Amino acid sequence: MQTRPLVGVIACRREVEGHPAHMVTDKYLSALRDYGLEPIILPVWEDVEVSAATALLMRLDGLLLTGSYTNMEPARYGAIRAPENIRDDYHRDASALAWIPAALDLGMPLLGVCRGFQELNVAFGGTLYQAVQQQPGMLDHRESPGEKHAQYSPSHDLEILPGGVLSRLYGERHARVNSLHQQGIEYLGPGLVAEATAPDGLIEAISVADAPGFSLAVQWHPEWHPRDHSLYDALFQGFAQACRDRLSANKPVLVEPAGA
């Protein structure tokens, strides 16, 4: 049986039945398995150390930073909390900011989604709008109320910028994507590259300049039925191939015992 690449999936820390819990919604795990990857849920703690983060990631073939209903603490990018910003996850903040540089130093494939996209920007010194809908000229990117799961339907156009990682994965210049976020990139972190934008100019996809491996993050939710959307499918195909390549490159060589 062929070994599946192991992909670490960042958890969110929430209270479940009165107890702290580490959790990941099934859509992320199912998407990874559908593309031949084996997801490993990674718990988060506020006191994570970089050395421990590196040691953990060395056992894996990829890292997925998921979306979440929580937001990064504004103090982490030098901002004062806005009234609309009410959900925190300090443990996840600390873990993400330790794991991102460790993963990049290891050349590990990294895919960020929604909150993960924002974590990547903050890790590189970028800042966030805490309420995009309050900014002049910006669209309201929050999910619209309606029937169950209707918010995952494509809701706005996307322009894919030429010459980037995303344009190499997906041959078209335009697509339509879902939109379920209140926050977004205000200033792009140094060392990051804008890969796609919404009609209002908001950055919707970024990559790490000169990264030795796959490193891409998007503001929308490609994990929702990715096989049904050619852009989402291209994202997961690219990430899965990068994880397979890493597994193959790092696969230990089995040596026959002497006298066998």
Secondary structure, 3 states (H helix, E strand, C coil): CCCCCEEEEECEEEEECCEEEEECCHHHHHHHHHCCCEEEEECCCCCCCHHHHHHHHCCCCEEEECCCCCECCHHHHCCCCCCCCCCECHHHHHHHHHHHHHHHHCCCCEEEECHHHHHHHHHCCCEEECCHHHCCCCCCCCCCCCCCCHHHCCCEEEEECCCCHHHHHCCCCEEEECCCCCCEEEECCCCEEEEEECCCCCEEEEEECCCCCCEEEECCCCCCCHHHCHHHHHHHHHHHHHHHHHHHHHCCCCCCCCCC
